[in-house]
Amino acid sequence: MNSFEMEWILSNKNGTYSASTVSMANTRTYHGIYVKAINENYDRINYLNKFFEVLRINNELYNLDTNFYDVVYPDGYKFLESFNDYGYLEFIYKIRSSIIYKRMFLDDYDTLIIEYDSNGVDEFLLYPLISFRRSYLTLNHNNFNVSINKYYEFSSGDYYFNIDIPGDYIEENKWYYNFNYPVDMERGSNYIENLFLPGHFSVKMNKFTVRIFTDRPSDTSIKKIKKKQGIAAKASKFIVKNNILAGFYWFGPWGRDTFISMPGILLTQRRFNDARNILIEYSNRIKNGMVPRIFTPDYESGDTGLWFIYAFYKYYNYTMDNSILEFMYKKMVDIVNSYINGNDLYYLDNYLVTMKRPKLTWMDAQTGDKIFTPRTGKPVEINALWYNALRSMSYFSELLHIKNDYDGIAEMVSREFKKTFISKHFIMDTDNDPSVRPNMIFSFSLPYNILDNFNDYKETIDDELLTPYGLRSLSKYDRNYHGFYTGDQYSRDSAYHNGAIWTWLVGPYITASVRSGHDRKELYNYFKNLYSLYMIPELFDDTLKPKGCVMQAWSYGELLRAYHEDLVGQ
């Protein structure tokens, strides 16, 4: 992957981030040097979009920056010798005989630190281009006020940030026009932007530090930061205060994604306190037995409560934390009762959970009035989760010496499940949809698996759904299959759950395969390229190029969980 396609992200527990490509050419509206989260839903403002870097060496100017206009200009990417991600970023440039090191780190005080270390550079000219707009929008024209006190403060309305930098400031008040964002252009969204330059900084030092912040600068030193690399280090980017971000750049926390991601991102890394706090945070928001899908609040989900029980079961089996067992048990009883008693979203029919609405599962893509994967009725994975929840509740009841008939209900669920979903050669996706989709995999992969004959269906799954980067969301032989995830919103949503390859499904596939006696080493080698990626995305398509979110929490979570629990053991 070249320096225009390879993206980097620095993020912190507040949901603030800095992101661009390795070439420093922004290719998305979501890219920006300083993009700050402003509320608990992790809505963000792009404060500082670009930081042009011009170097004076032997009285000649060299620009390290790169941008897309109608042409690519300037060509600073050509000076880039290497890029490293150690948890902090390191860019190494070579211009003539001069070597320039640039290191970047974002700490939990929302301070972005940029350290320059060079030889032979006579002057650094740094140009901050400001946007002050929502992370997904573009700027055309606005008024900006610049006030100078101890630090340089740039403000517009309610938003402001500061740059702490040695050297001189030269006021300019210019607009730069027609930046192009090619990824957004391909996606059919806004992609042309104008940016404001209030002035530039002149620094005549070979070694110095820039700090970008809002409330107060921290004294973090990159030299003291321990190097961290690998999939687990990347996964930590999703962890925010008492929650997990679903993905970069546009997702905040989603309940379903949080509970699926938790075992891999937190439990396998022994971040038990973080997991406990998240479970408590969500449990305090349970309403009428329903766990919020997102915190707006929004409870429109048929499975988030079942994934909550799954996550707590996993948490308890990692920690044996009896201190919150009784509290959580009562919350989980409310969840189970919401399914038994029914509500506006779902009810039981012959012991099986039945959806009243078409988009209450993870396959919920919609553009306008068009719902692309309507799953009204009995979805297979929700009923596998329902069985798992009942068996989990029976386990907890025994620990607490509470008598109930969860096992009896589970037996009835198992009987009806087999009658409803199992055909001779495949497992139905819903009670009225025989499409071959990956949702059947959860029948074999949950802690309490409702089916144990995975090998009877593995050949079909491998032929129609499996790729080295995940499982297709629909059989490649289906007449409704959309193999390419590209184009405008409608085109992409058409493929989102009707052919797009989902990385997170590798986790349950590995679990089901190992349980069925398949070789761990062969499984790892098959997915080795996926595990080795610099960033693990939301999905792929038939081009086998990353698509959707550049980093997705449940992709990391399920790969980590399956690696630790199934491929190598805890």
TIFI-810476 format. One line per 10 residues: their letters; for each residue x, y, z of C-alpha. Coordinates in steps of 0.05 Angstrom, whole numbers. Layout:
a) X:Y:Z; ...
//
This chain:
mnsfemewil) 0:0:0; 29:67:-20; 37:130:22; -28:160:-6; -69:99:13; -37:81:80; -71:119:136; -50:132:207; -90:149:269; -70:176:337
snkngtysas) -127:175:388; -140:179:462; -191:159:515; -231:222:501; -245:203:429; -201:259:403; -156:240:345; -104:262:294; -105:226:227; -82:230:155
tvsmantrty) -44:189:104; 30:174:109; 41:223:53; 6:276:96; -44:286:39; -114:286:69; -158:240:28; -221:245:72; -261:300:106; -248:260:170
hgiyvkaine) -173:272:165; -143:327:206; -84:343:250; -127:360:310; -199:332:312; -230:339:381; -289:301:411; -339:349:441; -392:305:476; -407:235:502
nydrinylnk) -432:214:434; -362:230:408; -384:281:357; -320:316:334; -297:383:309; -239:387:260; -199:445:290; -133:442:253; -138:410:185; -67:416:159
ffevlrinne) 2:437:181; 43:456:120; 117:445:134; 167:484:92; 242:477:105; 296:526:86; 361:489:72; 421:526:42; 374:583:22; 327:537:-17
lynldtnfyd) 256:519:4; 230:448:8; 158:430:23; 144:366:62; 70:371:49; 26:338:-4; -45:354:-25; -97:333:-76; -123:389:-120; -136:377:-194
vvypdgykfl) -64:354:-190; -21:327:-133; 18:386:-104; 69:395:-74; 108:330:-75; 136:328:-5; 120:254:-1; 181:241:-44; 226:262:14; 196:210:61
esfndygyle) 247:156:76; 208:116:127; 147:115:171; 140:78:238; 84:70:287; 107:55:357; 44:81:391; 73:148:373; 88:163:300; 157:174:269
fiykirssii) 167:203:200; 238:206:173; 252:252:115; 316:261:75; 331:325:36; 400:328:6; 446:312:65; 394:334:117; 356:283:158; 291:306:190
ykrmflddyd) 255:267:244; 183:284:260; 150:248:318; 76:256:338; 36:234:398; -33:250:426; -41:244:501; -103:237:545; -102:312:560; -120:325:487
tliieydsng) -50:352:474; -19:335:407; 56:336:412; 99:343:349; 174:338:358; 223:358:304; 296:336:305; 340:352:245; 408:369:219; 425:422:167
vdefllypli) 357:457:168; 364:532:173; 290:548:184; 224:513:193; 163:550:166; 99:520:194; 31:540:165; -31:520:205; -93:513:161; -156:517:202
sfrrsyltln) -226:490:189; -268:492:254; -322:447:226; -355:380:239; -309:322:221; -354:298:164; -367:366:131; -325:413:89; -310:487:97; -323:538:43
hnnfnvsink) -316:606:78; -320:632:148; -290:686:193; -236:669:242; -209:710:299; -138:702:324; -119:725:393; -48:721:419; -31:713:492; 19:667:525
yyefssgdyy) 2:616:472; -25:629:402; -100:619:408; -143:609:346; -218:615:356; -283:615:319; -348:622:357; -348:572:414; -288:534:388; -215:549:400
fnidipgdyi) -147:516:405; -76:537:421; -8:525:390; 52:528:436; 113:536:392; 180:571:395; 196:623:343; 162:681:309; 90:688:284; 76:725:218
eenkwyynfn) 3:743:206; -25:729:136; -102:718:137; -106:679:72; -152:626:43; -126:564:7; -177:537:-43; -201:472:-73; -169:417:-31; -196:351:-58
ypvdmergsn) -211:289:-17; -210:230:-66; -239:178:-19; -300:222:-7; -305:236:-81; -308:161:-94; -361:154:-39; -405:207:-71; -401:255:-12; -373:326:-4
yienlflpgh) -300:327:-24; -277:399:-40; -255:446:15; -225:514:27; -181:525:88; -161:588:126; -89:608:141; -85:661:196; -9:664:193; 53:622:197
fsvkmnkftv) 109:607:246; 183:614:234; 228:570:276; 304:575:268; 321:514:310; 342:444:290; 305:412:348; 240:437:379; 171:415:402; 101:439:381
riftdrpsdt) 42:428:427; -30:435:402; -84:436:455; -148:468:480; -152:475:556; -81:467:578; -17:437:550; 12:374:581; 86:363:592; 86:295:558
sikkikkkqg) 153:277:527; 153:228:469; 222:204:490; 191:175:554; 135:138:518; 144:63:516; 142:35:446; 80:-6:431; 66:-44:368; 21:-99:342
iaakaskfiv) -53:-115:338; -66:-107:413; -34:-38:414; -77:-16:355; -139:-44:390; -127:1:450; -145:61:405; -218:43:411; -220:47:487; -252:111:513
knnilagfyw) -281:129:581; -327:72:602; -339:52:530; -311:26:464; -314:64:399; -343:22:344; -296:48:290; -256:104:259; -274:153:235; -348:161:239
fgpwgrdtfi) -374:114:292; -383:129:366; -398:74:417; -451:22:397; -475:-27:449; -474:-88:404; -404:-72:378; -379:-58:448; -401:-126:476; -375:-164:416
smpgilltqr) -308:-127:420; -299:-131:495; -271:-202:503; -215:-190:452; -199:-117:464; -204:-117:540; -208:-187:570; -152:-220:532; -109:-160:549; -129:-166:623
rfndarnili) -161:-97:624; -213:-123:672; -228:-58:706; -244:-25:640; -291:-82:622; -325:-78:690; -337:-3:684; -366:-10:615; -414:-65:637; -437:-23:696
eysnrikngm) -444:39:651; -491:1:604; -528:-35:659; -547:32:691; -579:51:625; -622:-12:617; -695:8:608; -752:-43:610; -701:-98:600; -671:-66:538
vpriftpdye) -598:-46:532; -584:18:492; -561:9:421; -528:78:426; -529:130:481; -574:183:448; -613:142:477; -634:91:425; -660:22:443; -679:0:372
sgdtglwfiy) -644:-67:372; -664:-139:376; -599:-167:401; -559:-116:442; -587:-145:508; -567:-215:488; -496:-191:470; -494:-157:539; -507:-225:572; -453:-256:528
afykyynytm) -403:-202:548; -417:-208:622; -411:-284:618; -343:-276:585; -323:-224:636; -343:-268:695; -306:-328:667; -243:-287:659; -247:-254:728; -294:-294:774
dnsilefmyk) -315:-225:799; -369:-243:850; -374:-171:875; -422:-151:820; -453:-218:803; -517:-208:842; -526:-137:815; -515:-160:743; -558:-221:752; -619:-177:767
kmvdivnsyi) -604:-135:706; -598:-197:662; -664:-225:690; -697:-161:665; -665:-171:597; -689:-243:592; -759:-224:615; -764:-171:560; -758:-228:510; -806:-274:547
ngndlyyldn) -858:-219:556; -847:-185:489; -848:-111:472; -854:-65:411; -791:-95:380; -793:-170:391; -832:-228:422; -828:-303:430; -863:-349:380; -855:-423:396
ylvtmkrpkl) -799:-403:444; -760:-369:388; -745:-294:388; -784:-260:332; -769:-191:305; -828:-144:292; -786:-96:250; -739:-108:191; -674:-75:216; -663:-96:288
twmdaqtgdk) -601:-139:276; -530:-121:257; -551:-126:184; -588:-60:185; -566:-20:123; -617:31:99; -615:89:49; -677:131:48; -737:84:51; -697:25:24
iftprtgkpv) -678:-28:75; -628:-74:41; -630:-135:87; -699:-137:120; -698:-191:173; -768:-190:203; -784:-256:235; -735:-304:268; -662:-288:253; -616:-348:264
einalwynal) -561:-313:303; -610:-278:350; -639:-345:369; -570:-375:378; -556:-316:424; -622:-328:459; -604:-400:473; -535:-378:498; -567:-326:544; -613:-377:575
rsmsyfsell) -557:-427:588; -514:-370:616; -571:-349:663; -578:-421:686; -503:-421:702; -509:-357:742; -572:-381:777; -535:-442:802; -478:-399:828; -528:-356:866
hikndydgia) -571:-416:888; -632:-388:853; -683:-437:825; -713:-424:756; -729:-461:692; -680:-428:644; -652:-496:625; -722:-521:609; -736:-461:564; -668:-471:531
emvsrefkkt) -687:-543:514; -750:-519:480; -710:-466:443; -662:-520:419; -718:-564:394; -754:-508:357; -689:-480:330; -672:-546:295; -743:-552:267; -743:-480:242
fiskhfimdt) -673:-468:214; -641:-533:193; -650:-556:122; -614:-614:89; -556:-575:61; -557:-508:96; -582:-468:155; -636:-415:143; -617:-343:156; -687:-328:183
dndpsvrpnm) -748:-372:187; -771:-343:120; -704:-332:85; -661:-391:59; -604:-345:37; -535:-371:53; -507:-318:100; -454:-321:155; -503:-311:213; -509:-387:219
ifsfslpyni) -437:-387:246; -461:-364:315; -499:-429:323; -431:-462:333; -386:-408:363; -420:-379:425; -401:-402:496; -463:-446:495; -469:-470:423; -539:-491:402
ldnfndyket) -510:-536:347; -448:-580:348; -443:-607:277; -405:-550:244; -369:-598:197; -435:-614:164; -439:-542:138; -366:-521:135; -358:-541:62; -416:-495:42
iddelltpyg) -389:-438:84; -319:-446:57; -342:-448:-15; -394:-392:-14; -373:-345:42; -301:-355:64; -242:-310:42; -174:-298:75; -201:-230:100; -268:-250:128
lrslskydrn) -335:-280:111; -380:-254:56; -446:-227:81; -483:-266:26; -465:-325:-17; -426:-307:-79; -475:-351:-118; -537:-313:-95; -572:-272:-149; -574:-213:-99
yhgfytgdqy) -499:-215:-88; -463:-148:-93; -388:-161:-96; -363:-89:-99; -369:-39:-43; -360:27:-78; -396:88:-104; -449:131:-70; -487:116:-6; -541:75:-41
srdsayhnga) -490:33:-79; -448:19:-18; -508:3:26; -532:-45:-28; -469:-85:-18; -459:-73:57; -494:-137:79; -505:-169:10; -435:-189:-8; -385:-145:30
iwtwlvgpyi) -333:-186:67; -336:-175:142; -271:-183:180; -301:-192:249; -334:-257:227; -265:-290:225; -269:-296:301; -331:-340:305; -308:-379:244; -242:-396:278
tasvrsghdr) -278:-415:343; -327:-461:307; -270:-492:266; -225:-506:326; -284:-536:365; -296:-582:306; -224:-608:306; -192:-566:252; -118:-551:256; -101:-486:292
kelynyfknl) -37:-474:253; -72:-481:186; -126:-433:208; -76:-381:230; -36:-388:166; -99:-379:125; -115:-313:160; -42:-292:171; -44:-234:122; -105:-206:157
yslymipelf) -72:-211:225; -11:-176:196; -46:-115:169; -24:-46:194; -97:-28:204; -154:-78:206; -215:-48:172; -289:-57:177; -295:-98:113; -267:-117:45
ddtlkpkgcv) -300:-130:-22; -283:-174:-81; -223:-130:-97; -195:-152:-29; -181:-79:-13; -200:-50:55; -268:-16:54; -313:20:104; -282:43:169; -206:41:166
mqawsygell) -205:11:236; -264:-27:266; -268:-48:339; -302:-115:330; -253:-133:275; -196:-125:325; -237:-154:382; -256:-218:348; -187:-230:317; -155:-220:386
rayhedlvgq) -207:-263:422; -200:-320:372; -124:-316:373; -119:-320:449; -177:-367:463; -174:-414:404; -109:-410:366; -57:-406:422; -98:-411:486; -102:-358:541
//
